[in-house]
Amino acid sequence: MKNFLIKTTLVASVSAMALTGCSSTTNSGVIGSDRQQLLLVSNEQVLQMSAQSYNQLLSQANAKRALDTDPAQLARLQRIAKNLINQAELYRSDAKSWQWEVHTIKSNELNAFVLPGGKIMFYSGIIDKLNLTDAEIAAIMGHEMAHAIREHTRERISSEYATQAGIGIAASVFGLSQGQAQLANLAGDLGVSRPNSRTQEAEADKIGLVLMAKAGYDPNAAISLWKKMQNASQGEPPQFLSTHPSSSSRISNLQALIPSVMPYYTSSNKPR
């Protein structure tokens, strides 16, 4: 995945960080949302940096004439996204009012992500090469939306910030120090280049299953999706897997979770 998220902008904003401590970004009592999170960076800062990075990516793709080149594919993704977004309020009431965006990049890469604030990007390769069904697209999108809903990027930046502060790198945050530059680079890596923690991945799997099931997509599609990913990783691993560790144990865990979300699917209005 391109390392474009949250680099130099963090240098300018790190001195204004609001210490909010441990809390939860989502409603409690629903699957995958009870864990307390370390949140040292404000949500507003992360959203601003994310939007800037996303707009930069859009500009680069547009310059290459690779942005939204297939209207039918884009419309398909927008339809699926709308169905999933309508279910997000189960986890947080403000999610439906986010400035959600859906775009595609024409590329052979097997890649997709959702940045903080609901910035959705799919590379055409992941849809075309894996011959994804709507439900399999919903499995990817729901999983990625879960990362945004739970503000995992914000959490990871906060964790890294706390670590660096603990060893003294952040002691000079009120100046443009070498420490700040290092922190900014680390934040960029954390945003889209490094694998999420096992805890965050497990949360995203759970929440993603709930979102797709409530939206009327068969959660069993998450199994067929990851089997396709597993097969695709026999040669050079797909870009998508660079930030989403995949294994047989993950598929087993998903299979164990499906019975708990099937009632959502059974009672849902199925997409037409």
Secondary structure, 3 states (H helix, E strand, C coil): CCCCCCCHHHHHHHHHCCCCCEECCCCCCCCCCCCCEECCCCHHHHHHHHHHHHHHHHHHHHHCCCECCCHHHHHHHHHHHHHHHCCHHHCCCCHHHCCCEEEEECCCCCCEEEECCCEEEEEHHHHHCCCCCHHHHHHHHHHHHHHHHCCHHHHHHHHHHHHHHHCCHHHHCCCCCHHHHHHHHHHHHHHHCCCCCHHHHHHHHHHHHHHHHHCCCCCCHHHHHHHHHHHHCCCCCCHHHHCCCCCHHHHHHHHHHHHHHHHHHHCCCCCC
